[in-house]
Amino acid sequence: MPGFSARPPAIASLLVDDAVVGVTRWDFEPGAATGHHTHGLRYVVVPMTDCSFLIEGPDGESRAFSRAGEVYRREAGVSHNVVNGGEQPMSFIEIEYK
């Protein structure tokens, strides 16, 4: 998808990767992005800060806001680029269960 490479990258820190789960901490400066990816596993997101998400997906863009500690989960197959659409740094923990 065009435009993704123009964004600075979010910082991914792998915390756990074993037979049961993959746990990654994601840290974003304003405007930083994960890059387009497709989740092969189900996953849970735990925002560590308030997060202003700009989601770039196959059907266009959408925005979402999650407060620190407001946990949500998604099924495998989600395809998107996650961008910090706010003016403050944000971070979350992503837990993929195998």
Secondary structure, DSSP 8 states (H G I E B T S, - for coil): -TTGGGS-B-EEEEEEESSSEEEEEEEE-TT-B--SEE-SSEEEEEESS-EEEEEEETTEEEEEEE-TT--EEE-TT-EEEEEE-SSS-EEEEEEEE-
